[in-house]
Amino acid sequence: MAKEFSGDSDFVVHNGRKMRRQQAQALKEAQAKTHYFIRGKVLPRIRYGNERFWPPVSGKRVCDACGTLRGQFHELLCQWEQCPLCGEQVISCACGVLAGDAGGN
């Protein structure tokens, strides 16, 4: 039988917010992914709070979608992460960015 509910052991507090352990780990790993390889270009990822599209996130300390802190990188392909090539939301832009396109230093 499939497990319907997760126990408290599946949750941790990360960035001051309760979240699944797996999501917290993904956020930690995302901090090492500093750029995307898009259409033959190496482009730096845009940190939370530096986005230039509407709605502005000014005043928000934590991303509502992925739980990252202002100044950190979003979880890869977060709905609020901005594409460094076209400026749209990376998850739905026409650039075709995938999580595997992210790289570190």
Secondary structure as GFF3:
##gff-version 3
##sequence-region A 1 105
A	DSSP	three_ten_helix	8	10	.	.	.	ID=ss1
A	DSSP	beta_strand	11	14	.	.	.	ID=ss2
A	DSSP	beta_strand	17	20	.	.	.	ID=ss3
A	DSSP	alpha_helix	21	30	.	.	.	ID=ss4
A	DSSP	beta_strand	35	38	.	.	.	ID=ss5
A	DSSP	beta_strand	41	44	.	.	.	ID=ss6
A	DSSP	three_ten_helix	99	101	.	.	.	ID=ss7
A	DSSP	beta_strand	102	103	.	.	.	ID=ss8
###
